[in-house]
């Protein structure tokens, strides 16, 4: 093991205006968690910090849409996000939030120091103003056509389609998101960071990362620098955010730009962590590690000491802010280290389409944890195996099922189970002893694979590390098959002991290498074999197979999210408004015309055997009767829905569920509590077309 080093690892602050989805996990958080766990395993001094990003225009926009306050929005989603991270097992030392006072103080101190060091220039300019709403429009309050790719829904700061950095005045045909009116230009003033004056220093520093950083990270930064850095506004005209310090002239009505205060959130979270540890408190921290002889000022070692390595884990949409803007802020302050690496991942797509929160096209983490409880590592495995390390990747439920069943269960699960079964069969769970010092080729091979995994993780090649870990269990399965200890025990008891000891060594190595990659699985192996130092427990199944029904229900759920809109009125039975469910992106009439939706009536209904959530329905759609399998058994009894009027998507491709061919989809509305309602046209005979 190498000499321990000090590391500060950060993961992008998730924006507290919605829950987490698998794209977030694949983009930053699983990679950061693997790397942090690995560093700790090697004996390094590591802190892992994150928190909710709770300022910015997008949150105020959501609050206006939901007729509530920005504080209510961030409180709601901070709780959801934090719990999802905890339940999934991301091992932060602290998960903080940018609405805490310590963050306000830290951010304002940064602004004061940068202002005193002449890092800003105050520029008076014309900014878009919504005359109807009577307010200046922050970048995210403005939509328009991107001058680079012609995307008609580009924001005033960035086009999310082509990635171009924009200013609001760059947009063609700008419009206010508040009133949909055309904004006017009105004079205002803001504090601009003099990025242009740091061009040379940033270029020189970036050049030292040319052969260290990922190509797409270095390339995106180089492209920005080639265009020439320009001053960037670090304040906004908003009433939600961290105020510009009031003692600074002209600060009234101004708040810090979210991309100034959000990265500082890493620093304020670190301050809070050591403040808690110095006071022996645990308010925000939930990774229960020992911190010995801690001072509240110890945060400085992790941000200001040159022997600390700083690593930012982010998605590719945040590259420029973490590789140019934030380093420029730190350099201007002069007392902070710069990132050693920013191993940004690209995007994870879903079932052939981009993940979209506005279209509800996502696998939400909190829903996954509820619907597939105890399967955290199954999802983690699939997201690592498909991790978008250098190019966009894709998650599909069919691939999820195949990988869990054919790789996790059939490889790792099978090997660990076989070893445990044989240890009980031969030795009643006791570890055999032998005086043999026989060195076998398989042990050297396993050790070499373990070392390869360490190198891969240290180089942020997590897919390679996982693949190599699978090779260890594959070798273990082959070793058992080649030596056949179930036969060998009859003729050579001493040799059988050696074989089983070697098998235990492989299990122990597998546990070790899986600890950063699949921590829950590693812990189960540790428990199964009593820490490889006691009586082995009876064999247990590591991975249950994913059923066709589970996959079908998830795909059905996604497909329904494309077709069925949530009701916009308040459900009188609950008093809860479902209006937080975002409206999907605009489609053309031709898109809608492809859907053949007709009225129908349920003629017969029965439970599908061995499928708790499925009903087999015979539905009259006018021109014919159709068999449709629907996942509504948890909501309705079969006998109570016979005669029910329904709406049916009749031109959906047939699909087999539990061996039954389903020809269509019953459309349902779902409230915020998950309760289903039939979408129907009362009194209309079956077969009428819904237009």
C-alpha positions in Angstrom: 0.0 0.0 0.0 1.3 3.5 -0.9 1.9 6.3 1.5 -1.5 7.7 2.6 -2.5 11.0 1.0 -5.1 13.7 1.7 -8.1 14.0 -0.7 -11.1 16.3 -1.1 -13.7 14.6 -3.3 -16.8 16.5 -4.3 -19.9 15.4 -6.2 -22.0 18.0 -8.2 -24.6 19.6 -6.0 -28.0 18.3 -7.3 -30.5 21.1 -8.0 -33.3 21.0 -5.4 -36.2 21.4 -7.8 -36.9 17.7 -8.5 -35.9 14.2 -7.4 -32.9 12.2 -8.5 -33.0 9.9 -11.5 -30.6 7.3 -12.9 -28.9 9.8 -15.2 -27.7 11.7 -12.1 -26.3 8.5 -10.6 -24.5 7.5 -13.8 -23.2 11.0 -14.4 -21.5 11.7 -11.1 -22.5 10.1 -7.9 -21.7 6.4 -8.4 -18.3 7.2 -9.8 -17.6 9.6 -6.9 -18.7 7.0 -4.4 -16.5 4.2 -6.0 -13.5 6.5 -6.0 -14.0 7.7 -2.4 -14.5 4.2 -1.1 -11.4 3.0 -2.9 -9.3 5.8 -1.5 -10.4 5.0 2.0 -9.8 1.3 1.5 -6.2 2.2 0.6 -5.8 4.1 3.9 -6.0 7.6 2.6 -7.4 10.7 4.4 -10.5 11.5 2.4 -13.5 13.7 2.8 -16.5 13.3 0.4 -18.8 16.4 0.3 -22.0 17.2 -1.4 -25.3 19.1 -0.8 -28.4 20.5 -2.4 -28.0 23.5 -4.7 -31.0 25.7 -3.6 -30.7 29.0 -5.4 -31.2 30.2 -9.0 -33.9 31.1 -11.4 -35.1 27.6 -12.1 -36.3 27.2 -8.5 -38.2 30.5 -8.6 -39.8 29.5 -11.8 -41.0 26.2 -10.3 -42.3 28.0 -7.3 -44.3 30.3 -9.4 -45.7 27.4 -11.4 -46.7 25.6 -8.2 -48.0 28.8 -6.6 -45.7 28.3 -3.6 -42.4 29.7 -2.3 -38.8 28.9 -3.3 -38.2 27.8 0.3 -41.0 25.3 0.2 -39.7 23.9 -3.1 -36.1 23.4 -1.8 -37.2 22.0 1.5 -39.4 19.4 -0.2 -36.8 18.3 -2.7 -33.8 18.5 -0.4 -35.5 15.9 1.8 -36.3 13.7 -1.1 -32.8 13.8 -2.6 -31.0 13.4 0.8 -33.1 10.3 1.6 -32.6 8.8 -1.8 -28.8 9.1 -1.4 -29.0 7.6 2.1 -31.2 4.7 0.9 -29.0 4.0 -2.1 -25.8 4.1 0.0 -23.8 7.0 -1.4 -21.3 7.5 1.4 -20.9 11.2 1.8 -19.3 12.5 4.9 -21.8 15.3 4.8 -24.8 16.2 2.6 -25.3 19.9 3.2 -27.5 22.6 1.6 -26.8 26.1 0.2 -29.6 27.7 2.2 -27.7 27.2 5.5 -26.3 30.3 7.2 -22.7 29.0 7.1 -23.0 28.9 3.3 -24.4 32.4 3.1 -21.5 33.7 5.2 -18.8 31.8 3.2 -20.2 32.9 -0.1 -20.5 36.6 0.9 -16.9 36.4 2.3 -15.7 35.2 -1.1 -17.5 38.0 -2.8 -16.0 40.6 -0.5 -12.5 39.3 -1.0 -12.8 39.1 -4.7 -14.3 42.6 -4.7 -11.4 43.9 -2.6 -8.9 42.3 -4.9 -10.4 44.0 -7.9 -11.5 40.7 -9.5 -14.8 42.2 -10.6 -15.7 45.1 -12.8 -19.1 46.7 -12.6 -20.7 46.8 -16.0 -23.8 48.7 -16.8 -25.7 47.0 -19.6 -29.1 46.5 -21.1 -30.8 43.4 -19.7 -34.1 41.8 -20.7 -37.0 43.0 -18.6 -40.6 41.6 -18.6 -42.8 44.7 -18.6 -45.9 42.6 -17.7 -44.3 40.9 -14.8 -42.4 44.1 -13.9 -39.0 42.4 -13.2 -35.7 41.8 -14.8 -35.3 38.4 -16.3 -32.5 36.1 -15.1 -31.0 33.9 -17.9 -33.3 30.9 -17.1 -36.4 33.1 -17.4 -35.7 33.6 -21.1 -36.2 31.2 -23.9 -35.4 31.7 -27.5 -33.8 30.2 -30.6 -30.2 29.2 -30.3 -28.0 31.0 -32.9 -25.8 27.9 -33.2 -28.2 25.0 -33.6 -31.6 26.6 -34.1 -33.0 24.9 -31.0 -36.2 27.0 -30.3 -36.1 26.4 -26.5 -32.5 27.5 -25.6 -32.1 29.2 -22.3 -30.5 32.6 -21.9 -27.3 31.2 -20.5 -26.9 27.9 -22.3 -28.4 25.8 -25.1 -29.0 22.3 -23.6 -29.2 20.8 -27.1 -25.8 21.8 -28.5 -24.1 22.9 -25.3 -23.2 26.4 -26.5 -22.7 29.1 -23.8 -25.0 32.0 -24.5 -26.0 35.4 -23.3 -29.7 36.3 -23.3 -29.1 38.8 -26.1 -27.7 36.1 -28.3 -31.1 34.4 -28.5 -33.2 34.8 -31.6 -36.9 35.7 -30.9 -36.5 35.8 -27.1 -39.5 35.3 -24.9 -40.2 35.5 -21.2 -41.0 32.3 -19.4 -43.1 34.3 -16.9 -45.7 35.7 -19.4 -44.6 34.4 -22.8 -44.3 38.0 -23.9 -41.4 39.5 -25.8 -39.0 41.1 -23.2 -37.6 44.6 -23.6 -34.1 45.8 -22.9 -33.6 47.9 -19.8 -30.5 49.3 -18.2 -29.1 47.6 -15.1 -25.6 47.0 -13.6 -23.8 43.8 -12.4 -20.5 42.6 -11.0 -18.6 40.8 -13.7 -15.7 38.4 -13.0 -12.8 39.4 -15.2 -12.3 36.0 -16.8 -10.5 37.7 -19.7 -7.7 38.8 -17.4 -7.2 35.2 -16.3 -7.1 33.8 -19.9 -3.3 33.2 -19.9 -3.1 31.7 -16.4 -6.1 29.4 -17.0 -4.6 28.2 -20.3 -1.2 27.6 -18.7 -2.8 25.6 -15.9 -5.1 23.6 -18.2 -2.1 22.6 -20.4 -0.7 20.7 -17.4 -3.9 18.5 -17.6 -3.7 17.7 -21.3 -2.7 14.1 -20.8 -4.3 13.6 -17.4 -7.9 14.7 -17.9 -10.4 12.9 -20.1 -10.3 14.0 -23.7 -13.8 15.4 -23.8 -13.2 17.4 -20.6 -9.9 18.9 -21.8 -11.4 19.4 -25.3 -14.4 21.3 -24.1 -12.3 23.6 -22.0 -9.8 24.2 -24.8 -12.6 25.1 -27.1 -13.8 27.8 -24.7 -10.3 29.2 -24.3 -9.8 29.2 -28.0 -12.9 31.5 -28.3 -11.4 33.8 -25.7 -12.7 34.2 -22.2 -15.0 37.2 -21.5 -16.1 38.8 -18.3 -19.1 36.9 -16.8 -21.8 38.4 -14.6 -21.6 37.1 -11.0 -24.7 38.8 -9.8 -28.4 38.7 -10.7 -31.6 40.8 -10.2 -33.6 38.3 -8.2 -35.3 38.1 -4.8 -34.2 34.5 -4.1 -30.5 33.9 -3.5 -27.6 35.1 -1.4 -27.6 38.9 -1.3 -24.6 40.8 -2.4 -23.1 42.1 0.9 -25.1 45.2 1.9 -22.1 47.3 2.7 -21.1 47.2 -0.9 -22.4 50.2 -2.8 -25.2 49.4 -5.2 -25.9 46.0 -3.8 -29.6 46.5 -3.2 -31.8 44.0 -5.0 -28.7 42.0 -6.2 -28.0 38.3 -5.4 -25.0 36.2 -6.2 -25.1 34.2 -9.5 -25.9 30.6 -8.7 -22.7 29.5 -10.4 -20.7 31.7 -8.0 -22.4 30.4 -4.8 -23.0 26.7 -5.8 -19.3 25.6 -6.1 -18.5 27.5 -2.9 -21.1 25.1 -1.4 -18.3 22.4 -1.4 -16.3 24.6 0.9 -19.1 25.6 3.2 -20.1 21.9 3.5 -16.5 21.1 4.5 -16.6 23.9 7.1 -19.9 22.5 8.5 -18.5 19.0 8.6 -15.5 20.0 10.8 -17.6 22.3 12.9 -19.9 19.3 13.7 -17.0 17.0 14.3 -15.2 19.5 16.6 -18.5 19.8 18.6 -19.1 16.0 18.4 -22.4 16.6 16.6 -23.9 14.7 13.7 -26.7 16.9 12.4 -26.0 16.6 8.6 -23.3 14.0 8.4 -24.5 10.4 7.9 -21.4 8.5 7.0 -20.4 7.4 10.5 -16.6 7.6 10.3 -14.1 8.4 13.0 -12.6 11.9 13.1 -9.9 12.1 15.7 -8.7 15.3 17.4 -10.7 17.5 15.1 -10.6 21.3 15.0 -13.2 23.5 13.4 -10.4 25.0 11.3 -9.3 21.7 9.9 -11.4 22.3 6.8 -8.5 24.5 5.6 -6.2 21.5 5.2 -8.7 20.1 2.6 -9.0 23.3 0.6 -5.9 25.3 1.1 -3.0 22.8 1.6 -0.9 22.1 -1.5 -0.5 18.4 -0.4 -4.3 17.9 -0.8 -5.7 16.4 -4.0 -9.0 17.9 -5.1 -11.3 15.9 -7.4 -14.6 17.1 -8.8 -17.1 14.5 -10.1 -19.7 16.1 -12.4 -21.8 15.5 -15.5 -20.5 17.0 -18.8 -23.0 19.9 -18.7 -21.1 21.3 -15.8 -17.6 21.0 -17.2 -16.9 24.7 -18.0 -18.1 25.9 -14.6 -15.8 23.5 -12.7 -12.8 23.7 -15.0 -12.8 27.4 -15.9 -15.2 29.6 -13.9 -14.7 28.0 -10.4 -10.9 27.7 -10.8 -10.8 31.3 -11.9 -12.7 32.3 -8.7 -10.3 30.2 -6.5 -7.3 31.8 -8.3 -8.7 35.3 -7.8 -9.1 34.5 -4.1 -5.5 33.3 -4.0 -5.8 31.0 -0.9 -7.3 27.8 -2.4 -6.0 24.8 -4.3 -7.2 24.0 -7.8 -8.8 20.7 -8.9 -6.3 18.0 -9.8 -8.9 16.2 -11.9 -12.5 16.6 -13.1 -13.5 13.2 -14.4 -16.8 14.3 -15.9 -19.1 11.6 -17.4 -21.3 12.1 -20.4 -25.0 11.4 -20.5 -27.1 8.3 -19.7 -30.0 7.8 -22.1 -33.1 5.7 -21.4 -34.8 3.2 -23.6 -33.7 4.9 -26.9 -34.4 8.4 -25.8 -32.8 11.2 -23.8 -33.8 11.3 -20.1 -36.1 14.3 -19.7 -37.5 15.5 -16.4 -40.0 17.8 -18.2 -41.4 14.8 -20.1 -41.2 12.5 -17.1 -39.0 10.2 -19.2 -36.8 9.0 -16.4 -36.3 6.2 -13.8 -36.6 8.1 -10.6 -34.3 6.8 -7.8 -36.8 7.1 -5.0 -39.4 5.2 -7.0 -36.9 2.5 -7.9 -36.0 2.0 -4.3 -39.7 1.6 -3.4 -40.6 -0.7 -6.3 -37.5 -2.9 -6.2 -36.5 -2.8 -2.5 -33.1 -4.3 -1.6 -31.8 -4.1 -5.1 -29.5 -1.1 -4.8 -26.4 -3.0 -6.0 -28.3 -4.5 -9.0 -29.0 -1.0 -10.3 -25.5 0.2 -9.3 -24.0 -2.7 -11.2 -25.9 -2.0 -14.4 -25.1 1.7 -14.3 -21.4 1.0 -13.8 -21.4 -1.6 -16.5 -23.0 1.0 -18.9 -21.3 4.1 -17.3 -21.0 6.9 -19.9 -17.3 7.5 -19.0 -16.3 8.8 -22.4 -19.5 8.8 -24.5 -23.2 8.7 -24.0 -24.6 5.4 -22.9 -28.1 3.9 -22.5 -30.1 2.1 -19.8 -32.8 -0.3 -20.8 -34.9 -2.5 -18.5 -34.2 -5.6 -20.7 -30.5 -5.0 -20.3 -31.0 -4.6 -16.5 -32.8 -7.9 -16.4 -30.2 -9.7 -18.5 -27.2 -8.3 -16.5 -28.8 -9.2 -13.1 -29.8 -12.7 -14.1 -26.9 -13.7 -16.4 -24.0 -11.8 -14.8 -24.7 -11.1 -11.1 -26.8 -14.1 -10.2 -25.1 -16.6 -12.6 -21.6 -15.5 -12.0 -20.9 -13.8 -8.6 -23.9 -15.2 -6.9 -23.3 -18.7 -8.2 -19.7 -18.8 -7.2 -20.2 -17.5 -3.6 -23.2 -19.8 -3.1 -21.3 -22.9 -4.3 -18.4 -22.2 -2.0 -20.7 -21.7 1.0 -22.6 -24.9 0.2 -19.5 -27.0 -0.2 -18.0 -25.6 3.0 -21.0 -26.7 5.0 -21.3 -30.0 3.1 -17.6 -30.9 3.8 -16.7 -29.1 7.0 -20.0 -28.1 8.6 -19.1 -24.4 8.0 -15.7 -24.6 9.7 -12.7 -23.3 7.7 -10.4 -26.3 7.1 -6.7 -26.1 8.1 -3.8 -27.5 6.2 -0.1 -27.1 6.5 0.4 -27.0 2.7 2.1 -24.0 1.3 1.2 -25.0 -2.3 1.2 -22.0 -4.6 -1.2 -22.4 -7.4 -1.4 -20.5 -10.7 -5.0 -19.4 -10.0 -4.0 -17.5 -6.9 -1.4 -15.5 -8.8 -4.0 -14.8 -11.5 -6.5 -13.6 -8.9 -3.9 -11.3 -7.3 -3.0 -9.9 -10.7 -6.6 -9.2 -11.4 -7.0 -7.5 -8.0 -4.1 -5.2 -8.8 -5.5 -4.4 -12.2 -8.7 -3.3 -10.6 -6.8 -0.9 -8.3 -5.1 0.7 -11.3 -8.4 1.0 -13.2 -10.2 2.8 -10.3 -7.2 5.1 -9.7 -7.5 6.1 -13.4 -11.3 6.6 -13.2 -11.9 3.6 -15.4 -14.8 2.1 -13.4 -16.3 0.0 -16.1 -13.0 -1.8 -16.6 -12.7 -2.3 -12.8 -16.1 -3.9 -12.7 -15.4 -6.1 -15.7 -12.2 -7.3 -14.1 -14.0 -8.0 -10.8 -16.4 -10.2 -12.8 -13.4 -12.0 -14.2 -12.4 -13.0 -10.6 -15.7 -14.7 -10.0 -15.5 -16.3 -13.4 -12.1 -17.7 -12.6 -13.5 -18.9 -9.3 -16.3 -20.8 -11.0 -13.8 -22.3 -13.5 -11.5 -23.3 -10.7 -14.3 -25.3 -8.9 -15.4 -26.9 -12.2 -11.8 -27.9 -13.1 -11.0 -29.4 -9.6 -14.5 -30.9 -8.9 -14.1 -30.9 -5.1 -17.4 -32.7 -4.7 -15.6 -35.7 -6.4 -12.2 -35.0 -5.0 -13.4 -35.3 -1.4 -13.9 -39.0 -2.0 -10.3 -39.7 -3.0 -8.0 -37.0 -1.7 -9.1 -35.1 1.5 -5.9 -33.1 1.8 -6.1 -31.8 -1.8 -9.8 -31.0 -1.2 -8.9 -28.8 1.7 -6.3 -26.9 -0.4 -8.9 -26.4 -3.2 -11.5 -25.1 -0.7 -9.0 -22.8 1.0 -8.2 -21.4 -2.5 -11.9 -20.9 -3.2 -12.2 -19.0 0.1 -9.2 -16.8 -0.9 -11.0 -16.0 -4.2 -14.2 -15.1 -2.2 -12.2 -12.9 0.1 -10.5 -11.1 -2.8 -13.9 -10.7 -4.5 -15.2 -9.1 -1.4 -12.3 -6.8 -1.2 -12.5 -5.6 -4.8 -16.3 -5.3 -4.7 -16.2 -3.1 -1.6 -15.9 0.2 -3.6 -17.9 -1.1 -6.6 -20.8 -3.0 -5.0 -20.6 -2.3 -1.3 -23.8 -4.0 -0.2 -22.8 -7.2 -2.1 -19.3 -7.0 -0.5 -20.8 -6.7 2.9 -23.1 -9.7 2.3 -20.1 -11.8 1.3 -18.2 -10.6 4.4 -21.2 -11.6 6.5 -21.7 -14.9 4.7 -18.2 -16.0 5.5 -18.1 -14.5 9.0 -15.3 -12.2 8.1 -13.3 -15.2 6.8 -12.3 -15.8 10.3 -15.1 -17.8 11.9 -17.9 -20.3 11.3 -19.4 -19.8 7.8 -23.1 -19.2 7.6 -25.4 -21.5 5.6 -25.6 -20.5 1.9 -27.9 -17.6 1.0 -28.9 -16.2 -2.4 -27.0 -13.0 -3.2 -29.1 -11.9 -6.1 -32.7 -12.8 -6.9 -33.5 -13.0 -10.6 -35.5 -10.2 -12.2 -38.8 -11.5 -13.5 -40.4 -10.7 -16.9 -43.3 -9.2 -14.9 -41.1 -6.7 -13.1 -39.6 -5.6 -16.4 -42.9 -5.4 -18.1 -44.4 -3.2 -15.4 -41.4 -0.8 -15.6 -41.7 -0.5 -19.4 -45.4 -0.1 -19.1 -44.9 2.7 -16.6 -42.5 4.5 -18.9 -44.8 4.1 -21.9 -47.7 5.5 -20.0 -45.7 8.5 -19.0 -45.5 9.3 -22.8 -49.2 9.1 -23.3 -51.2 9.9 -20.2 -51.0 13.4 -18.8 -51.7 13.9 -15.1 -54.9 15.7 -14.2 -54.4 19.4 -13.5 -57.2 19.9 -11.0 -57.0 19.2 -7.3 -58.1 15.7 -6.3 -60.9 16.5 -3.9 -60.4 13.2 -2.1 -56.9 14.0 -1.0 -56.7 17.8 -1.2 -53.3 17.4 -2.9 -52.6 19.1 -6.2 -50.8 17.0 -8.8 -49.7 20.1 -10.7 -46.0 19.5 -9.8 -45.9 16.8 -12.5 -44.3 18.7 -15.4 -46.1 19.1 -18.8 -44.3 17.1 -21.4 -42.5 18.8 -24.3 -44.4 20.1 -27.3 -45.4 17.7 -30.1 -47.0 18.3 -33.5 -50.5 17.3 -34.5 -48.9 14.6 -36.7 -47.3 13.1 -33.6 -50.7 12.9 -31.9 -52.5 11.6 -35.0 -50.3 8.5 -34.9 -52.1 7.4 -31.7 -55.3 5.5 -32.3 -57.3 5.9 -29.0 -60.8 4.6 -28.8 -63.5 4.1 -26.3 -64.0 0.6 -25.0 -65.8 -1.5 -22.4 -64.4 -4.3 -20.3 -66.3 -7.5 -20.9 -64.3 -10.0 -18.8 -61.5 -9.7 -16.2 -59.4 -12.2 -14.3 -56.2 -12.3 -12.3 -53.1 -13.5 -14.2 -51.7 -16.5 -12.3 -48.4 -15.8 -10.3 -48.6 -12.1 -11.2 -49.9 -10.0 -8.3 -50.2 -6.8 -10.4 -51.7 -8.0 -13.6 -55.3 -8.5 -14.8 -56.2 -10.2 -18.1 -59.0 -8.2 -19.7 -61.3 -8.9 -22.6 -62.2 -5.4 -24.0 -64.8 -4.5 -26.6 -63.4 -1.8 -28.8 -66.3 -1.7 -31.3 -64.8 -3.3 -34.3 -63.6 -6.3 -32.3 -62.8 -7.7 -28.9 -59.2 -7.5 -27.6 -57.3 -9.3 -24.9 -55.3 -6.7 -22.9 -53.1 -7.4 -19.9 -53.0 -4.4 -17.6 -51.0 -3.7 -14.4 -54.0 -2.6 -12.3 -54.6 -5.6 -10.1 -53.3 -3.7 -7.0 -56.0 -1.1 -7.6 -59.1 -2.9 -8.8 -60.8 -6.3 -8.2 -61.5 -8.3 -11.4 -65.2 -8.6 -10.7 -65.8 -4.9 -10.0 -64.6 -3.6 -13.3 -66.7 -5.7 -15.7 -68.7 -3.3 -17.7 -66.3 -0.4 -17.0 -66.0 2.2 -19.8 -62.4 2.8 -20.7 -60.1 4.5 -23.2 -57.8 2.2 -25.2 -54.7 2.8 -27.2 -55.4 0.2 -29.9 -52.4 0.6 -32.2 -49.7 -0.2 -29.7 -47.5 -3.1 -30.8 -48.5 -6.5 -29.2 -46.5 -7.6 -26.2 -46.4 -10.9 -24.3 -46.8 -10.6 -20.5 -46.6 -13.9 -18.5 -47.2 -15.8 -21.7 -50.3 -13.8 -22.7 -50.3 -11.6 -25.8 -51.6 -8.1 -24.9 -53.1 -6.2 -27.7 -53.4 -2.6 -26.6 -53.2 -0.4 -23.5 -55.9 0.8 -21.1 -55.3 4.5 -20.4 -55.2 5.5 -16.7 -54.8 8.7 -14.8 -52.6 8.6 -11.7 -52.7 11.1 -8.8 -49.8 12.1 -6.6 -50.5 9.2 -4.2 -50.3 6.7 -7.0 -54.0 6.0 -7.1 -55.3 5.0 -10.5 -58.5 6.2 -12.3 -60.0 5.0 -15.6 -59.9 7.6 -18.4 -63.4 7.3 -19.9 -66.1 9.1 -21.9 -69.4 8.4 -20.0 -72.3 7.1 -22.1 -70.3 6.8 -25.3 -70.6 3.3 -27.0 -67.5 1.2 -27.5 -65.4 1.9 -30.6 -65.7 5.7 -30.9 -62.4 7.4 -31.8 -61.0 9.8 -29.3 -59.5 12.8 -31.1 
